Amino acid sequence: QVQLTDSGGGSVQTGGSLRLSCGVSGYIGRRYCMAWFRQAPGKEREEVARIDIYDATRYADSVQGRFTISRANAENALYLQMNDLKPEDTAVYYCAALEYLGYCPRTPDVWGKGTQVTVSS
């Protein structure tokens, strides 16, 4: 069973940057696509970015060009570099793992506990 530990959140001003990290443990014998989701107060959880087993990436329109997802398999880690942050990026960010089934499914199998990102104007 994969376990995820996300970290790196904090408070920044508009235009600032943060780098989220996700440690992956229990990664044995299976391949996973990885993703970052976020949930703002009063809103549904939404996918921000994902990376598949071939390192192809996909981003939500709202973060395209500002956020970069990457993975370091040797370190069992996933990252989200967030630049030019805006107040609307304020949310709890969750790392997620999606077991590769010949494709990356829509719904994650495993979630991190979340890390708070707050962007002030």
Buried (B, 14 or more C-beta within 10 A) or exposed (E): EBEBBBBBBBEBEEEBEBBBBBBBEEBEEEEBBBBBBBBBEEEEBEBBBBBBEEEEBBBBEEBEEBBBBBBEEEEBBBBBBBBEBBEEBBBBBBBBBBBBEEEBEEEBBBBBEBBEBBBEE
